[in-house]
């Protein structure tokens, strides 16, 4: 493998390509990677050096070629003007860790359900119900993030359809 690009060392697109190079030597070369991903070589270099932001189609192409579906999630959470405000970036751990996180976030699901039913009975969220409701929303966000991380793990490791 060629030398590492120190200027791009913390760039997620560069890191994804380097990770892909561990199983496919063609990704060790930026030129060959650009050809495979169908992005101009200089444009890929500028993306990896953080001098320009990639287009969403380019992120999708890199994610598919490098087998790093988390690139799309990271792009949406970090760079997309709409996603930055609504998408949480998730971290893909090992399967056993992810499974435990999902199960842990679901442990109080019956309590969440009961609380939501109690709050919604009159169709109004009162001032005293608001902290409980915000807690429900936080718990749902945690469940969602853990489920998304597990889904990305599955796409990456067992090649399930997106």
N, C-alpha and C positions, 0 to 999 in steps of 0.2 A: 504494500500500500504506500502511496505517496506521503509526502510530509503533510502535517496538519496545518490548516490555515489559522494562524493565531489571531488574526483580526476577526475571524468569523467564529471563534471558539465557543461563544455562548449563543449563537444564532440557532433558533430551533430548526430552521430549514437545513442548515449545514449539518447540525447534529443528526437530523433524520437521515440525511444522505450517508453520513459516516456509519450510522447504525446499519443501514441497508447494505453498505459495502462489506459488512462482516459476513453476509451470506451471498453477496453477488459482487464479484470483483469489478464489474463494469461501473459501479457507482464510486469507485475510488477516484476515477477521473471526472472532473467537473464537465469536461467536454462531452464524454460519453453519456453522463447523466443527463445533460441538457438535451442531447439527441433523443434519448429514451423518453424523457418527459415532454419533449417537443417545446422547449423553451430555448430561446437564443442563449448561447454560452455566456455572453457578456451580461445579459439580463439576469441569468441565474447567479452569476458572480455578484452582481450588485444586490440581488435579493439576499444572498448569503452573507454579504458584508454590511447589511442593514442600511444601504444607501437608498434603496427604493423598497416599497411594499409590493408584494405580489398581488396579482388579480385573483379573485376567488377561484377561477377556472384553473389557474396555475397551482394553487394550493391543493385543489382536488386531484390534479394530475400527479403532483409530488406525493401526496398521501397514498394514492393508489400504487404508483410505481415503487415507492419505498416501503410499502406495507406499514404505514404509520397513520392510521385513521385519526389518531389524536391530534395530528396537524390541523385538521379542519376545526376541531373543537377549540384548539389554542388560537387559531386565526380569528374565529368568531368572538372569542372572549377577549382577545387583546387588540385586534386591529380593525375589525368590522365596526363601522360607526353605529350600526344598529345593535349588533351583538354585544358590544362592550357594556351596554347598559342592561342586558337581559340574559346573557349566557355566562354560566359559571365554568371556569376552566377546571377540568378534572385531571387527576393524576392516575395513570394506570400502574397498579401494583401487581404483585403476583396473585394468581387466582385465589389461593387460600386466604390471603389478606383481604381481597375484594369481597369474597363471599362472606367473611366475618363482618366486614363493614356494612354490607347490605342487610345481613341478619340483625346486626346491632341497631341499625336505623329503623328496622321494622318491629323491634321488640315492644314498643309502646303503641302500636297501631290501633289496638282496641281502645286505649285511653284517648287517643287523638280522635277516633271516630265518635266516641261518646261525647267528648268536649265539643266537637263540631256540631253534632246534633243538638246539644243543649243550647249552644250559641245561636244556631240558625232557627230555632223553634218559632221565635216571634218575628223573624225576618229583619231584625235590626241588631247591629253590634253596638251595645251600650258601652259607655266609658269604662265601666268596671270589667266588661268582657274583652276589651281591646287587648290587654297584655296576654291573655290566654290565647286569643286569636292570632296574635303576632307569634307566639310560641308554636302554634300549629303550623303557621306558614314557614317558620324556620325549620321545623321537623320535616315538612314536606320537601323543602329545598334540599335538605340533607339526604332524604330518600332518593330524590331525583338525581342528585350528583353521584351518589353511590351506584344507582342503577345505570347511569350513563357510563361510568367508569367500567363497570362489569360488561356492558354491551360493547364498548370499544375494545376491551381485552378479548372478547369473543371474536369480534371482527378480525382483529390482528392475529390471534393465535389459532383459531379453529376455522377461520375463513367463512364465517356465517355471512349471509347477505346483509347489506346495509339497508 
